[in-house]
Amino acid sequence: MAELTARQQQLLGILRCRRGVVTTDRVHRVNRDLGAPKRTTARHDIRTFHRAGLLIQGGADDRRFYLLTKKAVR
């Protein structure tokens, strides 16, 4: 996973430990603790993880959520 930044690798590790549904709000809250307080950063991180095959999308467009893939849990 060389394409992920150190912060994104940390974020992914935290999401792996906590499991469950991944939302923009959840990523935003974790990112604030990691020094990235903007919601746009959370959206960018989710988009990066989704493109890398680490998240799969679920829900309607107005209630979107993501789940970790098997690739992300390894």
N, C-alpha and C positions, 0 to 999 in steps of 0.2 A: 504494500500500500504506500508506495513512495510518493504518489500524487497528493496525499493528504498532508496538511500542515501538522506541526506538532500539537497545536491546540485542537485540531480536528481529530487527531488520533486519541488525545485525552478524552474528548467529548464522546467518541465512539466507545471507548473503554467504559465510561460512566454509563452510557446507554445499555451496554452489554450487561453490566452488573445489575442495573435496576429493572431491566426487561420491560415488558408491557408495550403499550401504544406510544408511538413517537408523534408528537405534535409540535407545531411551531412554538407554542407557549412553553412546552416542556423544555425544548432545546434552548429557547431564549433564557429561561431561568437558570439552566446549567451554564450557559455561556456567560452570563453576568458574573458568576463565580470564577470563571476562567479568564475574565478581563475583556470580554467582547460583549458590551451591553446593548448593541443595536439589534432590533428585530430583523432588519434586513440581513444581518450576518447569520442569524438562525435560519432564515429562508435559504440563503446561499449554501449553508452547510447541508441542509436537508436535500437540496437539489444536487449537490456534489455527491452525497451518499447514494442518492437514488440512481444517478447516472453511473456510479461505480458498481451498482448491483448489490449494495448493502442494505437498501430499504425497498420495500414494495408498497405501493400506494393502495389505499382503500378509502371507502366513503365517497360521498357526493362532493362536488366541487366546493360547496359552501361549508362542508364539515369534513374536510380532508384529514386523514391520519395515515401513518406509516407503521410498518412492522419490520423488524430486523429479519433479514434473510439468513439462511443457513451459512452463506458465505461470510456474513458479518459476525456470526456467533463463534466461528472457529477460532 
